[in-house]
Amino acid sequence: MTVSQTELLNHRTKRPVPLTRMGFGGAPLGNLYRKVSDEDAQAALQAAYDAGIRFFDTAPQYGLGRSEHRFGEAIARFGRENIQLSTKIGRLLLDCEPHEVTPEAFVDVPQKRIVFDYTYDGVMRSYEASRERLGVAKADILLVHDVCVFSQGSQEMSDAKVRELFDGGGYKALIELREAGEVAAIGAGVNEWQVCERLLGLGDFDSFLLAGRYTLLEQEALDSFLPLCEQRDVGIILGGPYNSGILATGAVPGAKYNYAEAPKNILDRVRKIEAVCAAHDTPLIAAALQFVLGHPSVKTVIPGAVSAAEVQANVALLNREIPLGLWSDLRSEGLIRPDAPLPTEAANAA
């Protein structure tokens, strides 16, 4: 089984950045919530490459550099020219004392602390450090990381980081890097579509990595943000297609939604979606993965994996044939919005 190709445009020059319809999300290989051995990490990356996946996304935050180091080892095997790579700016990793380490949700991390910095100097320093950890001359896509309310803790802090990006020169640095050919495309990687829409009103971005905010459970982004992306030729890299787990596990006890235990209304809705999937002999997780690719602005989906088996399972889910009636039943029962584009429609358009 292989993964098909798509394109994300630098919409200023119409220069394409080729992506595979499925990419590899690097957060789990930073030891997100649990330690992953180096052997399993490399096996997962190799399985992705062997399956035809050619887009790999990482960030300094992921394991305080551990994910980038692991990607670098794999890229040396693959050949830099054979893959597309994205990383992020916004968090500088500084040496520190053991009690100062800021691992966030990652375990077994290097002795570093995080400092948020969206200034001109912060962008340039972060990008240079990422290139060193990755062992590459440049990335293809460079994303502003986590200026959203979810990550910053409040609307006020989110607004302050956006102001820092523009008033402190961070955006200028991104533009300079793109114009110099040091990156092919710029954007942001966040957990909320609202801040993406705000950024589009302030600057010239090519893409956004949107985590968990356009899924089988959530389609509010169709109101204004995704139509704006279509108008502006802005591509979406879709992270979190399972809403932190519940669309993979189903409505089981302790199921996670948006990084916390799922509330009753979410559990009830997922049970209804599961029932439709079961009626069509389709795993919920397969429907969740393929649904997001129905929207023309969604260029790739990047589920994480910590083993070769998980990668192979993701690829099988992507390639699984889903009955057309499943989508129409979800629509007719009001479980997905009537204006949500479907994978079948995307396939016909292609």
Secondary structure, 3 states (H helix, E strand, C coil): CCCCEEEEEECCCCEEEEEECECEECHHHHCECCCCCHHHHHHHHHHHHHCCCCEEECCCCCCCCHHHHHHHHHHHHHCHHHCEEEEEECEEEEECCHHHCCCCCECCCCCEEEEECCEHHHHHHHHHHHHHHHCCCCCCEEEEECCCHHHHCCHHHHHHHHHHHHHCEHHHHHHHHHHCCCCCEEEEEECCHHHHHHHHHHCCCCEEEEECCCCCCCCHHHCCHHHHHHHHCCEEEEECCCHHHHHHHCCCCCCEECCEECCHHHHHHHHHHHHHHHHCCCCHHHHHHHHHHHCCCEEEECCECCCHHHHHHHHHHHHCCCCHHHHHHHHHCCCCCCCCCCHHHHHHHC
